[in-house]
Amino acid sequence: MANSASAIKRIELNERNRLRNKTYKSMLKTYYKKCIVAIETTNNNDLETSNLRELVAITQSKIDKAVQKGIIHSNNGSAKKAKLTKRLK
């Protein structure tokens, strides 16, 4: 148990940040899975392809934002984006 007031505040801050990061990571996983499912089920017509590219762009943007905020490591973000791009081709 923390002895000083600053240590108690730090524990509270860490818990708040952990919950925020957990929410963001969950959202990232959801977007990533949506992209994977959409890529696997697409029929290569123009409308689906444009929607798919838009979804991938949004997902890559979310990954970049998570890297900027320090929620995931930059190498992890790069690997996720590379896998999405590879599956898209």
Disulfide bonds with the S-S distance in Angstrom:
none
